[in-house]
Amino acid sequence: FCYMAAIDWTAIQKKYAGQWVGLASDEETVMGHGKTAQEALDNARTNGYKNPILTYMPKEILPFVGGFQVE
């Protein structure tokens, strides 16, 4: 198995709640944001980042328990 370290987006979510964000490849640096994914993409490209990771930041964070595998 390959395990990835969890990334804390709490500060990003608080600042950009209800918006789309374009993240750099480190998955922590916001390169652009907007009301739509296209706006976030355009904003990131204006800031010089061609291929951001686009994700939506929800207005509130709800608890989530990840999946598991039973053998």
Phi, psi and omega in degrees: 000152176244117180257136178252144177290143178289143177249130181271108180261017184303311181295320179295316181297318180296318183285324186244027182306130180082010181237162170272143176233149174251116184259150173289173183296343176284354179063019180228337183266120180279119180262341179190162178205163179179176181287336179235163177298320180297319179296318178296319178297312179299319180295317179296318179293323176298327179276008174091012181248112188286320187232072180285161172272117182266134177209154179263133176263113182295159180290331176220151179265126179251147179297144179218133175251122184293171180288169179213163181244130178253129180249000000 
